[in-house]
Amino acid sequence: MSKKLIIGVLLVVIVLLGLTLWLGSSGAGETYQSTVYGYTFSYPADYELVEYQPSSLALGRRQGEEFEALVNVRLYTAGAAVGFNSYNDFVTDQLRNMCAADGPTETLYCTDIVERDSFMTDENFLGERLIWNRVHENFESGEALNDQWGPVYAFNFSHQLADPELAILSVEPAFYTGPEAEDLAKQVASSLEIVRTVGQTEERVALVERVEVVADASQITVDFVELLTGEVAKAAALADCEAAAAADCNQELEQDYYIRNQEVETENIKLTPETQIILQQEARPIGGTVAELEARLKGTAGPMLLRLWLRGGEGVRLEEVYLP
């Protein structure tokens, strides 16, 4: 065998070995599903998941008998008696408390949020990405050093649960960890998906008639409809056409969906400062506000369709339906 051929074979082996090691480092995906709180997320198989209780999970690695947590997934709740003015106040107060800890030589605490951005999961669930200023204060010298804690990913779960007034699902890198924990936290947060609503939340589809923006008392006027697709859409469109005794009922649908509205009846839905609003931008979901929803409605030539999650006459989540 020639020297060039041997070198070529060795290079191929090295490349394949490197690819195998790289793939092995992330491992095959594992999925965790919370049967208590109705959510699921994915994580690489070479990390171990420990469930201390349904509201407190950790992902990390085991070193002998010791488990080193890299990421914590926690659910925090607060009843109406606790007295927070808003969900945002609850997030700030709760995560600041979770940042505080005492070690053998120092105390840790967080002072303020230095970055706070919207964060969208792969399944279009809107949350927040927060980075805190963290202080390390030495017990003996009193010297204080500053660094950062985060990103922490926080999701409003208030509409997911039946009893609590406020609820947060938080994905947090552990305290003394680095880029690996941050990457793992982002993977977990990105894959988060709601699979079941624990509270009495109703999911409906509606055409938006009007949006009224008032400080803490905004509302939308909607007409509830059915959004049908595929063969079901074709059959419903044909049945409605024949019931109306219209001509040429065998004409194909121009699109692969049918909005069925057998009874026009509008209803007002209250919105709160905690209502999640998801709008479409170039067929991509983005977080929005009530004012942006109003502007979108005014600028839409055709019908504006929303998927709504309702509880007690209030909208807890509104999601614009993309209509091609």
Secondary structure, DSSP 8 states (H G I E B T S, - for coil): --HHHHHHHHHHHHHHHHHHHHHHHH-SEEEEEETTTTEEEEEETTSEEEEEETTEEEEEEEETTEEEEEEEEEEEEE-GGG--SSHHHHHHHHHHHHH-EE-SSEEEEEEEEEEEEEEE-TT--EEEEEEEEEEEEETTT--EEEEEEEEEEEEE-TTT-SS-SEEEEEEEE-TT--HHHHHHHHHHHHH-EE----SS-EEEEEEEEEEE--TT--EEEEEEEEEEEHHHHHHHHHHHHHHTT-S-TT---SSSEEEE-SS--EEEEEEEEEEEEEEEETTEEEE--HHHHHHHHHT-SS--EEEEEEETTEEEEEEE----
